[in-house]
Amino acid sequence: MSKFDTLKKLMYFKTVKRKLVACEIGPNYQLEDGVIALKLLVLLPIYHIFKKQIHQDKIIKNIFSDSSYIQFVDSGRTAMTLLLRSLSLDKESEVIIQGFSCVVVPNSVLQSNLVPILCDINETDYNLDLVDAEKKITNKTRVLIVQYSFGIIPKMNKVVEFCKKYNLILIEDCAHIFSHPILINGKEKQVGSLGYGSVLSFGRDKVVSSTIGGAVILNDSSKLYKTRLHEEYQNLPKISILREYQSLIYCILCVFLIRPFYHYGLGKLALFIFRKLHFIGGIYSIKEKKVTSEIVNHSKYSATLSILLQNQLKKISIYKAHRDNISKIYANELDLPVTNYNYLRFPVCVPSSAYSNIKSILRQNHILVGTWYNSIFIPADADLSKLSYNLGDLPICEKLVSNRVLNLPTNIHVTEKDAKKIASIIKPFLISK
Ligand SMILES: Cc1ncc(COP(=O)(O)O)c(C=O)c1O
């Protein structure tokens, strides 16, 4: 038995009966990530003295070999802003984005002096509705951002065709998906390689995580765009040591305190106290939450966090196979179609009258489902008037954000037994959409 297995047994012996099953709270972090984060926490000052570099080559390996340019930054939102700015579009050019998303997406558009055009989504795949997008095309529309909500791949042939038809630049927001094959006109490609460029996120609840982090990928091989993107990247400040500490502490706390003891009160209390003390950073700044064109906290990535990310990437195929397996169980048990999407979270549409009831029964069973998305842009304090949003503009989004979509966890901590239990709780409430 390895030392990790022994430690695991000791740590989880008492807590296993009430272990946390959740979409959030370090869903990818396992014991060895916690141990690595602890070591990094101790070594962080030394890394800074010796100016440790990000070993980009090690991170990239074969994963992004087709990209023309890649840079690692502190978040998906920074990556999106860099990519949009590298286009140097006329001020006020329009960018099509979907509702049922995160406020940082329209923020990135505004931070690039562009105008976000909000479009509705398809009820079937939670991704951009091209029919609505078509109605909103003007002679200023230049860019379309596709989202891959929950890891679901929309009909990308149609999206690519649509962009060609209206001469739009395609950007893939891959915050919910990571290196997945996709057929475009019969040819196998990878998500993230279909348009001008794409954005990855290594945020705390993503496919792989280093608490914060992201990458910008440029597929266009022209020198002009590469140079512009590189200049934008060079202008970013270095990451602050405080954010590095906060990110490592988050991992350590999730592994050793919050996850194992969540249901004993201690985990929840620790989360509350460490947030208040700023030992754990917030996901959004106050300005970001409200919708802003101001750039907040953007920086390069951290050499230290890249070590944590490398460890996560080593496990990517295990994570993916696990997510596939758990998603299949949900689909089979809930009589939903089995797909080949690698669900980051498994979305299930329930009647809004039953939503709170289901959530509370699940909570009684120590299961915390996710709430992507319970407002047109999360978090709910986003000031939609700054995006010229009027009630009724995106009817499908409005319908789905009103307590309809439960996100079931698919992460490595969810066992087959957990998945069956979750499905058995939800099934009686389920209606067809
Ligand atoms: C759809 C989508 N795009 C982009 C992002 C931004 O990622 P990050 O938190 O790394 O900035 C998020 C964050 O949750 C997201 O949900």
The ligand as an ORCA input file, in Angstrom:
! r2SCAN-3c Opt
* xyz 0 1
  C     -18.658     30.006    -19.802
  C     -17.497     30.594    -19.073
  N     -16.567     31.262    -19.771
  C     -15.498     31.804    -19.158
  C     -15.311     31.695    -17.806
  C     -14.124     32.349    -17.172
  O     -13.248     31.518    -16.538
  P     -12.315     32.089    -15.383
  O     -13.049     31.960    -14.102
  O     -11.081     31.244    -15.457
  O     -12.022     33.508    -15.687
  C     -16.261     31.014    -17.038
  C     -16.097     30.876    -15.586
  O     -16.768     30.153    -14.899
  C     -17.380     30.429    -17.687
  O     -18.319     29.743    -17.015
*
